[in-house]
Amino acid sequence: MNTWTALFLYGLLLACFGCISKAAENPNQRITSISASQIPSKKNMVWIPGGELIMGSDDPNAYAAEKPAVQVRVEGFWMETTEVTNAQFQKFVEATGYKTVAERPISWEELKKQLPPNTPKLSEEELAPGSMVFIAPNRPVSLNDISAWWQWVKGANWRHPEGPESDLAGRENHPVVHIAYEDALAYADWVGKRLPTEAEWEFAARGGLNGEKFAWGDEFAPGGIYLANTFQGNFPSKDEGKDGFNSTAPVQSFPPNAYGAYDMIGNVWELTSDWFDALKHARTAGKVAKLDAGMNPCYNPSNPYAMERVIKGGSFLCASNYCTNYRPAARQGQAYDSGTSNVGFRLVWDGNPKRKNG
């Protein structure tokens, strides 16, 4: 999914897999209004006790980046019960004046660093602010051509999820989308929290069930009941909405897991702090050499220019006939400097579990 932006802007003729880079009006824009001595409120957070985790999957049907399953240990931490919502993000923007990556012009100087040498420069019009939006085709299409359902839309951003004519009316409690990694970091700075590591996220998503296929067990829809916001039907043209939704859903629309966290599976993919390495589990297991110091911390064999962070949990677009990423073990790379209409985030905090809620 990290390849979308450059793919659409340059076309298949360039055979280029990259991502849009955008320079902030202040390139290092970070919010530091909360000092290190201040303790964030633990309202709407749950304690994740930590422990041993079987991370990844040895299931024959699991994707290669999830294999092999490895055992790791996670220390306890606090996690937000839901994805960050539009209403929460709006309060941050109103308080700080922050402008997201999708609201800024694209920086050609940054973009070309992640593209093949001698790639022609884009025009100023092509470098205008925007983001990637899922638009369902009106007929069945080949699953080999993502341009049939992903489009670069000028003016699409967190305020306008489908483009300039859309808004957040009625979606205040939906997860915020079109968020790039630095946007999530800026929000985290403001509230005094941080993004979870991939291991922390997966541990929390499993809710104490170590090794099961889904966050609630080994059956996707037990008793015919859908427990997450995913895609039912013929992806990408026909979402039957059996789970009650055809796009993002309000947070807490489905039951929480055993730790009290909602929507760890489906709704929107969630950013983590880890760089994406397609061979991470194999390296952890000692089956593949570790990345040398000084090398690109991101490794994606299908995209040698990638600079991606791990996203987890799948989204409302995950479907049985295309991508079964509605599982704790699922992992993909997301361009660190790009957002889409199905990626959001939630935060964690290293607090003292004996402290009272703030």
Buried (B, 14 or more C-beta within 10 A) or exposed (E): BBBBBBBBBBEEEBEBBBBBBBBBEEEEBEBEEBEEEEEBEBEEBBBBEBEEBBBBBBBEEBBEBBBBBBEBEBEBBBBBBBBBBBEBBBBBBEEBEBBBBBBBEBBBEBBBEBBBEEBEEBEEEBBBBBBBBBBBEEEEBEBEEBEBBBBBBEBBBBBBBBBEEBEBEEBEBBBBBBBBBBBBBBBBBBBBBBBBBBBBBBBBBBBEBBBBBBBBEEEBBEEEEBBBBBBBBBBBBBBEBEBEBBBBBBBBBBEBBEBBBBBBBBBBBBBBBBBBBBBBBBBBBEEBEEBEEEEEBBBBEEBEBBBBBBBBBBBBBBBBEBBBBBBBBBBBBBBBBBBBBBBBBBBBBEBEEEEEEE
